[in-house]
Amino acid sequence: MDRFAEVCHQVAQTNSRKRKIAFVADYLRSLDDQDLQRAVRFFSGQPLANPDARLAVGHSKLREAVLAASGWDLETLRLCFREVGDTGETIGLLLHGKTANQPLSLAEAEQLYEELDRARPAAKVSLLTTIFSRYQPCAIQYFVKVITGNLRIGLQEKMVEEAIALAHGVAHAPVRQASNRCGDLARVALAARRGELHQIEATLFHPMEFMLAKPLEEVRELEMETGGWLVEEKYDGIRAQVHLSHNRVQIFSRGMEDITASYPELTAAFRYLPESLILDGEILAWKDGRALNFTVLQQRLARKKLTDAHLSEIPVVFMAYDILYRNGELLLDHPLEQRRALLERTLCGRGAPLLVSGQERLESLEALESRFQLAREHGNEGLVLKRAASLYEPGRRTGQWVKVKRPYATLDVVITAAEQGHGRRATMLSDYTFAVRCQDQFLNVGKAYSGLTDEEIRELTKLLRASALARYGRVLLVKPEIVLEVAFDGIQKSPRHKSGFALRFPRILRWRRDKKPDQADDLERVIHLYEASLR
C-alpha cells in the first residue's frame, strides 16, 4: 500500500494523461498476480474483492477514528477539511507525526478492508483507530480514499484499462471489451497478463457503462457523409439498462444503481420475454401515447415504497434504444443497423410498457430543424443522431452519437451562497447557490458549478468572501450582489427551496457584471416557465 500511495501521488501531481497511464502501467508491471488484482481494484476505488460489494464506512466513523488516533480536536478537523476538501487527504495530513509509521502491504490493506466489512458498526471505529495509529500517513490517506470510492487523482477507469493494456503489451480495445463482458477489471488485468482476454465470456447482471451522445453545438458542424445519420427523438426520462434471463430481471440507472424495485410493472413485463438480454433505453412517465414531463416521473424516483396510487396515476414505460446482449452474445461491436433489427424483432409489437423508439434516416441538414421542432411538439427534449453503422462504445462520447437539444430557457439569478470546490478548486468558492427575486427578498431555485473560467472563479472567490454573512461548514452565505445568467433544461417543484421550484441541470452561461440584483429575474417568470412546460 505504501508504493501504491506513492504512485497515486505521482499521478495526482501530473496533468499529462499519458504520464498518468505510464506511472500506473510501470507499477502494475512490477506486481505479482495477487497484488496486480488488488492494485487494480484499489485504483478503481473498490476495496473488496467482490465487484458488487460495497464497504459501509461512513464519514462520521472516519472522523471519530482520526480524532482518537491523532489527539486533534473536532474544530481543527473541521477547519482542515474545509481547507483541503478531501477526507482521505485531511486524515493523512492530521496524522503526520502521530503514527508508528509501519509499512502496509496491499495484502494487509485488503485484509483490513475485509475486517472492516465484517465488523459490527460499534467496532469499526476501534479498528479504524488502530489503523490510523499504526501505518504511514500517506498510505492511510489512500487507504481512506479507496474506502470513499474516489481517489481524486484524475485517474478515470478508462485510464486504468489503458494502463493494464500498456503494462502487458496488448491493445486497449480487447481490455475494454473484456471489462464490459464481465464487469471485473481486476479479473481482466490478470487475463491480460496471461494472454487470456479472449476467454472472458459475457455475463449478465452487472451494469456496463452507457454509450454517451456528444452535444452538437452548431448544426453546420454535422458531416453529412455517405451513409449519413439515423435520427431518434430525445426523451426526458431516466436512462436505464435492463438485464434479464430466466425470469430474473434487474434494472440499472446511469449511475449503476439497482432501481428494479421502483418499477414493478416493467419487471413483470420483462419476465415474459423468453430470451437473455441486455437492453439500453429510457424509463418514461407515459399516458395517452406520449411521454409526460419529467416532473411527473420525479414523483416515483427514489421512493422506498410505492403505493397503488403511484402505479396507477404515474404509469411508466421502458423506451428501448439499443440491444447490447442477446442469448450469450455481446453485440457491442455489431453495426447499429444490425442491433436495431434485433431490437425490433425482440420488442416491436408488444406495446406498453415495452416500447421501441422511433428511428428514421436524416435526409439533409435542412430537414434537421423541422425534425427538431416536431420532437419539441411531442413534448421531448430534442434529437439524438446516430451515425450509420456505428458500434456501441460504453462510457464514451466519440461523436458517433450526437444530441441536438437547446436550453429550455435562461434566467438571470443572484448568488446567495457559495461552497468550496474539490481537488484543484478546494481553495476556491466554485459551487454557487442562486436565487430569483420575490418582492423584497431572494428565493433559491438551484445550484451550479460549471461554466466559469478558473480566473473568474478566483475573482468571484475574493468578492464572495468579502461579502460573507455567515459560514456553515464549507458553505458561505453571502450578500445577494452578484448576478449570473444560467441555462437549464426544465423546472420542477422542490420542497428543498423556499421558492418551491428547482431548475433542472443548470449551468452558468456568464457572469452578468452589467446587471445589479434588482435586475435579476423574479419568481413570477419561474412560475410561468414551469406552467408552460406542463402544456
C-alpha positions in Angstrom: 0.0 0.0 0.0 3.0 2.3 0.6 4.1 2.0 -3.0 0.5 2.3 -4.2 0.2 5.6 -2.3 3.5 6.8 -3.9 2.2 6.0 -7.4 -1.1 7.7 -6.6 0.8 10.8 -5.5 2.8 10.8 -8.8 -0.4 10.5 -10.8 -2.0 13.4 -8.9 1.0 15.6 -9.5 0.8 15.5 -13.3 -1.8 16.8 -15.7 -0.5 14.6 -18.6 -2.8 11.8 -19.4 0.0 9.7 -20.9 2.2 10.1 -17.9 -0.6 9.1 -15.5 -1.1 5.9 -17.6 2.6 5.3 -17.7 3.0 5.6 -13.9 0.2 3.1 -13.3 1.4 0.7 -16.0 5.0 0.6 -14.7 3.7 -0.1 -11.2 1.3 -2.8 -12.3 4.1 -4.5 -14.3 6.1 -4.9 -11.1 3.4 -6.7 -9.1 2.7 -10.4 -8.7 -0.6 -11.8 -9.8 -2.4 -11.3 -6.5 -1.2 -7.8 -5.9 -2.0 -6.9 -9.5 -5.6 -7.6 -8.9 -5.6 -5.8 -5.6 -4.0 -2.7 -7.0 -6.4 -2.6 -10.0 -9.4 -2.8 -7.6 -7.9 0.0 -5.4 -7.2 2.2 -8.4 -10.9 1.8 -9.2 -12.0 2.8 -5.7 -13.1 -0.8 -4.9 -11.8 -2.1 -1.6 -13.4 -5.5 -1.6 -12.7 -8.5 -3.9 -16.4 -8.9 -4.8 -17.0 -6.3 -7.5 -20.7 -6.0 -6.4 -19.9 -5.5 -2.7 -19.8 -2.1 -1.0 -17.8 -1.3 2.1 -20.1 0.6 4.5 -17.8 3.0 6.5 -19.4 6.5 7.0 -17.6 9.8 7.3 -18.7 10.0 11.0 -16.8 6.9 11.8 -13.7 8.1 9.9 -13.9 11.4 11.8 -14.2 9.7 15.2 -11.2 7.4 14.5 -8.9 10.2 13.4 -9.8 12.3 16.4 -9.0 9.3 18.7 -5.7 8.4 16.9 -4.4 11.9 16.4 -5.5 13.8 19.5 -6.7 16.8 17.4 -9.9 18.4 18.4 -13.1 18.4 16.3 -12.9 22.1 15.4 -9.4 21.6 13.9 -10.6 18.7 11.9 -13.5 20.7 10.5 -11.2 23.6 9.7 -8.7 21.3 7.9 -11.4 19.6 5.9 -12.9 22.9 4.9 -9.5 24.0 3.5 -8.4 20.7 2.0 -11.8 19.5 0.7 -11.0 15.7 0.8 -11.5 13.3 3.6 -8.5 11.0 2.9 -6.1 13.9 2.4 -7.3 15.6 5.5 -6.8 12.5 7.6 -3.4 11.9 6.1 -2.2 15.4 7.0 -3.6 15.3 10.5 -1.7 12.0 11.2 1.8 13.3 10.4 4.0 12.7 13.4 1.1 10.8 15.1 1.6 7.2 13.8 4.0 4.3 14.3 4.9 4.6 10.5 4.8 0.8 10.0 4.7 -0.4 6.4 1.5 -1.6 4.9 1.3 -4.1 2.0 -1.6 -4.4 -0.4 -2.4 -7.9 1.0 -2.6 -6.4 4.5 -4.8 -3.5 3.3 -7.2 -6.0 1.7 -7.4 -7.9 4.9 -8.2 -4.8 6.8 -10.9 -3.8 4.4 -12.4 -7.3 4.9 -12.2 -6.9 8.7 -14.0 -3.6 8.4 -16.7 -5.1 6.2 -17.3 -7.9 8.8 -17.1 -5.7 11.9 -20.2 -4.5 13.7 -20.8 -0.8 13.5 -19.6 -0.1 17.0 -16.3 -2.0 16.3 -15.5 -0.2 13.1 -14.3 3.0 14.9 -11.9 1.0 17.2 -10.5 -0.9 14.2 -10.0 2.4 12.2 -8.3 4.0 15.2 -5.8 1.2 15.3 -5.2 1.5 11.6 -4.7 5.3 11.8 -2.3 4.8 14.7 -0.1 2.2 13.1 0.7 2.9 9.4 2.4 5.7 7.4 0.2 8.8 6.9 0.5 8.7 3.1 -0.6 5.1 3.0 -3.5 5.9 5.3 -4.5 8.8 3.1 -5.1 6.5 0.1 -6.4 3.7 2.3 -9.2 6.1 3.2 -9.7 7.3 -0.4 -10.3 3.7 -1.5 -12.9 3.4 1.2 -14.7 6.5 0.0 -14.6 5.1 -3.6 -12.9 8.2 -5.1 -9.1 8.7 -5.3 -9.5 12.2 -6.7 -6.2 12.0 -8.6 -7.5 12.5 -12.1 -7.4 8.7 -12.9 -10.5 7.5 -14.7 -11.4 3.8 -15.0 -10.7 4.0 -18.8 -7.2 5.2 -18.0 -6.7 2.1 -15.7 -7.8 0.0 -18.6 -5.2 1.6 -20.8 -2.6 1.1 -18.1 -3.4 -2.6 -18.0 -3.0 -2.8 -21.7 0.3 -0.9 -21.7 1.7 -3.0 -18.8 1.0 -6.2 -20.6 1.6 -5.3 -24.2 -1.9 -5.7 -25.5 -4.2 -3.3 -27.3 -6.7 -1.3 -25.3 -9.8 -2.4 -27.2 -9.6 -6.1 -26.0 -9.2 -4.9 -22.4 -12.2 -2.6 -22.7 -14.3 -5.3 -24.3 -13.4 -7.9 -21.7 -14.2 -5.4 -18.9 -17.6 -4.8 -20.5 -18.2 -8.6 -20.7 -17.6 -9.4 -17.1 -17.6 -6.1 -15.1 -14.5 -7.1 -13.1 -11.4 -5.1 -14.1 -9.1 -7.0 -11.6 -10.0 -10.2 -13.4 -9.4 -8.6 -16.7 -5.9 -7.4 -15.6 -4.9 -10.9 -14.8 -6.3 -12.3 -18.0 -4.4 -9.6 -20.0 -1.1 -10.7 -18.3 -1.8 -14.4 -19.1 -3.0 -13.7 -22.7 -6.5 -15.0 -21.8 -8.7 -11.9 -22.6 -10.5 -13.9 -25.3 -11.6 -16.5 -22.7 -13.7 -14.0 -20.7 -17.3 -14.5 -21.5 -20.1 -12.1 -21.3 -22.1 -12.2 -18.0 -25.4 -10.7 -17.1 -26.5 -8.7 -14.1 -23.5 -6.4 -13.8 -24.2 -2.9 -15.2 -21.9 -1.7 -18.0 -21.3 1.9 -18.9 -23.7 3.6 -21.3 -22.7 5.0 -24.6 -23.0 8.8 -24.5 -24.0 11.3 -27.1 -21.8 14.3 -27.7 -23.6 17.7 -27.7 -23.9 19.3 -31.1 -23.1 23.0 -30.7 -23.9 24.0 -34.3 -25.9 22.1 -36.9 -23.4 23.1 -39.6 -20.8 21.0 -37.7 -22.6 17.8 -38.7 -20.9 16.0 -41.5 -23.4 14.5 -44.0 -21.0 11.9 -45.4 -22.0 8.7 -47.2 -24.2 6.5 -45.0 -25.5 9.5 -43.1 -27.3 9.6 -39.8 -30.2 7.9 -38.1 -32.5 10.1 -36.0 -34.4 9.4 -32.8 -36.2 11.7 -30.5 -34.5 12.5 -27.2 -36.9 11.8 -24.3 -36.9 13.4 -20.9 -36.8 10.5 -18.6 -34.1 8.5 -16.8 -31.6 6.4 -18.8 -31.8 2.7 -17.8 -30.2 -0.6 -18.6 -32.2 -3.8 -18.3 -30.7 -7.3 -17.7 -33.0 -10.3 -17.9 -32.6 -14.1 -18.1 -34.8 -17.0 -16.9 -37.4 -14.8 -15.2 -34.8 -12.8 -13.4 -34.9 -9.0 -14.2 -32.6 -6.2 -12.9 -32.8 -2.6 -14.0 -29.8 -0.3 -13.5 -29.7 3.5 -13.6 -27.0 5.5 -15.4 -25.3 5.8 -12.0 -25.1 2.0 -12.0 -27.6 1.8 -9.1 -30.1 -1.1 -9.0 -33.6 0.5 -9.4 -35.6 -2.6 -10.1 -37.8 -2.3 -7.1 -39.1 1.1 -8.2 -40.7 -0.3 -11.4 -42.6 -3.5 -10.7 -44.7 -3.2 -13.8 -41.6 -3.1 -16.0 -40.1 -6.1 -14.2 -43.4 -8.1 -14.7 -43.5 -7.3 -18.4 -39.8 -8.2 -19.0 -40.3 -11.6 -17.3 -42.5 -12.7 -20.2 -39.6 -12.4 -22.6 -38.0 -15.8 -23.4 -34.5 -14.6 -24.2 -31.5 -13.5 -22.2 -31.0 -9.8 -22.9 -29.3 -6.5 -22.0 -31.3 -3.5 -23.3 -30.4 0.2 -23.3 -33.2 2.7 -23.1 -35.2 5.3 -21.1 -37.8 5.0 -18.4 -40.6 7.5 -19.0 -43.8 8.5 -17.4 -46.3 7.8 -20.1 -50.0 8.4 -20.8 -52.2 8.7 -23.8 -49.5 7.6 -26.2 -46.9 10.2 -25.2 -44.2 10.9 -22.6 -45.1 13.1 -19.7 -43.0 15.8 -18.3 -40.1 14.7 -16.1 -41.6 16.4 -13.1 -44.3 13.7 -13.2 -41.8 10.9 -13.3 -39.9 12.5 -10.5 -42.7 11.7 -8.1 -41.7 8.0 -8.4 -38.0 8.4 -8.1 -36.1 7.2 -5.0 -39.3 6.0 -3.3 -38.7 3.1 -0.9 -42.4 2.2 -1.1 -44.8 2.6 -4.0 -48.5 2.8 -3.4 -51.2 1.6 -5.8 -51.9 5.3 -6.4 -48.4 5.9 -7.7 -48.6 2.9 -10.0 -52.0 4.0 -11.5 -51.5 7.7 -11.6 -47.9 7.7 -12.9 -47.7 4.8 -15.3 -44.3 4.2 -16.9 -42.8 2.6 -20.0 -39.4 1.4 -21.0 -38.5 3.1 -24.3 -35.7 0.8 -25.8 -32.9 2.4 -27.8 -30.5 -0.4 -28.3 -29.7 -4.1 -27.6 -26.3 -4.9 -26.1 -26.5 -8.6 -25.4 -28.7 -11.5 -26.6 -28.6 -15.2 -25.7 -24.9 -15.3 -24.7 -23.6 -12.9 -27.4 -22.3 -9.4 -26.7 -23.4 -7.2 -29.5 -21.4 -4.0 -28.9 -19.2 -4.5 -32.0 -22.2 -5.2 -34.3 -23.2 -2.2 -36.6 -26.1 -0.1 -35.4 -28.4 -1.4 -38.1 -27.9 -5.0 -37.1 -28.5 -4.2 -33.4 -31.6 -2.2 -34.4 -33.0 -5.1 -36.4 -32.5 -7.5 -33.4 -34.1 -5.0 -31.1 -37.2 -4.6 -33.3 -37.6 -8.4 -33.6 -37.3 -8.7 -29.8 -39.7 -6.0 -28.7 -41.7 -4.5 -31.6 -45.5 -5.1 -31.4 -45.5 -5.9 -27.7 -46.9 -2.5 -26.8 -46.7 -0.6 -23.4 -44.9 -0.8 -21.2 -42.2 -2.1 -23.5 -41.7 0.2 -26.5 -39.0 0.8 -29.1 -38.0 4.3 -30.0 -38.9 5.5 -33.5 -36.0 5.9 -35.9 -35.6 7.4 -39.3 -32.8 8.4 -41.6 -31.8 12.0 -41.8 -32.0 13.1 -45.4 -30.4 16.5 -45.2 -29.2 19.2 -42.8 -32.2 21.3 -43.9 -34.6 18.7 -42.6 -32.9 18.7 -39.1 -34.6 21.9 -37.9 -38.1 20.8 -38.8 -37.5 17.4 -37.2 -36.2 19.1 -34.1 -39.4 21.2 -33.9 -41.5 18.1 -34.3 -39.8 16.5 -31.3 -40.4 19.5 -29.2 -44.1 19.5 -30.3 -44.2 15.9 -29.0 -43.0 17.2 -25.6 -39.5 15.8 -26.0 -36.1 17.4 -25.4 -34.7 17.2 -28.9 -33.0 14.7 -31.1 -30.3 12.0 -30.9 -28.4 11.4 -34.1 -26.6 8.1 -34.5 -24.0 7.6 -37.3 -24.9 4.8 -39.6 -23.0 1.5 -38.9 -21.7 2.9 -35.5 -20.7 0.5 -32.8 -21.8 0.7 -29.2 -18.9 2.3 -27.2 -19.7 2.2 -23.5 -18.8 5.3 -21.4 -17.5 7.3 -24.4 -18.5 10.4 -26.3 -16.8 9.8 -29.6 -19.1 11.7 -31.9 -20.7 8.6 -33.3 -23.8 9.7 -31.4 -24.7 13.4 -31.0 -27.6 15.1 -29.3 -29.4 18.1 -30.5 -31.0 20.0 -27.7 -31.4 23.5 -26.6 -31.8 25.0 -23.2 -35.4 25.2 -22.1 -34.7 28.8 -21.1 -32.3 31.1 -19.3 -32.6 33.2 -16.2 -30.6 36.0 -14.6 -30.1 34.9 -11.0 -28.3 36.1 -7.9 -25.7 34.2 -5.8 -26.9 33.7 -2.3 -24.4 31.0 -1.1 -21.1 29.6 -2.2 -19.3 26.4 -1.4 -15.7 25.3 -1.6 -14.9 23.1 -4.5 -12.8 19.9 -4.5 -9.5 18.9 -5.9 -7.7 21.7 -7.6 -10.6 24.0 -6.7 -10.5 23.1 -3.0 -9.3 26.6 -2.0 -11.9 28.4 -4.1 -15.6 29.0 -3.8 -16.8 27.3 -7.0 -20.3 25.9 -6.3 -22.9 28.6 -6.3 -26.5 28.5 -4.9 -28.6 31.1 -6.7 -32.0 32.8 -6.3 -34.6 34.9 -8.1 -36.4 38.0 -6.8 -39.6 37.8 -4.9 -40.8 41.2 -3.7 -38.1 42.4 -1.2 -36.2 39.0 -0.9 -34.4 36.4 -2.9 -35.6 32.8 -3.0 -33.3 29.9 -4.1 -34.0 27.9 -7.2 -30.8 26.0 -7.8 -27.1 25.4 -7.7 -24.4 25.3 -10.4 -20.7 24.9 -10.6 -19.8 24.7 -14.3 -19.4 27.4 -16.9 -16.9 29.9 -15.5 -13.2 30.0 -16.0 -10.7 29.4 -13.2 -9.8 33.1 -13.4 -13.4 34.2 -13.0 -13.8 31.8 -10.0 -10.7 33.2 -8.3 -12.1 36.7 -8.7 -15.6 35.7 -7.5 -14.0 33.9 -4.5 -12.4 37.2 -3.3 -15.7 39.1 -3.8 -17.9 36.5 -2.1 -15.6 36.1 0.9 -15.7 39.9 1.3 -19.5 39.8 1.3 -19.9 36.8 3.6 -22.8 36.9 6.1 -22.2 33.5 7.8 -20.4 30.3 7.4 -21.8 26.8 7.8 -19.1 24.3 7.3 -17.9 24.6 3.7 -20.7 26.9 2.7 -20.7 30.7 2.9 -23.9 32.6 3.0 -23.3 35.9 1.1 -25.0 39.1 0.3 -27.1 38.9 -2.8 -25.0 41.1 -5.0 -23.6 39.1 -7.9 -25.7 38.2 -11.0 -25.2 35.1 -13.2 -27.0 34.1 -16.3 -27.9 30.4 -16.1 -29.3 28.0 -18.7 -31.3 24.9 -17.7 -33.3 22.1 -19.2 -36.5 22.4 -17.2 -38.2 23.3 -13.9 -39.6 21.1 -11.3 -41.3 21.6 -8.0 -39.0 21.3 -5.0 -39.7 21.4 -1.3 -36.0 22.0 -0.6 -36.2 25.6 -1.8 -38.3 28.3 -0.4 -39.3 29.3 -3.9 -40.9 25.9 -4.3 -39.0 25.3 -7.5 -35.7 23.9 -8.7 -34.0 24.3 -12.1 -33.0 21.0 -13.9 -29.4 20.7 -15.0 -28.5 24.4 -14.6 -25.2 25.6 -15.9 -23.7 29.0 -15.8 -23.5 30.9 -19.1 -21.8 34.0 -17.9 -21.2 36.4 -15.1 -23.5 39.4 -15.6 -21.2 42.2 -14.5 -23.5 44.6 -16.2 -26.5 43.8 -14.0 -27.5 44.6 -10.5 -29.5 42.3 -8.2 -32.8 44.2 -8.7 -32.5 43.4 -12.4 -32.5 39.7 -11.9 -35.5 37.6 -12.9 -38.4 37.1 -10.5 -40.4 34.2 -9.2 -43.3 35.0 -11.5 -41.2 34.2 -14.5 -40.2 30.9 -12.9 -43.8 30.0 -12.3 -44.7 31.0 -15.9 -42.0 28.8 -17.3 -43.0 25.9 -15.1 -46.6 26.1 -16.1 -45.7 26.4 -19.8 -43.6 23.2 -19.5 -46.7 21.2 -18.5 -48.8 22.1 -21.5 
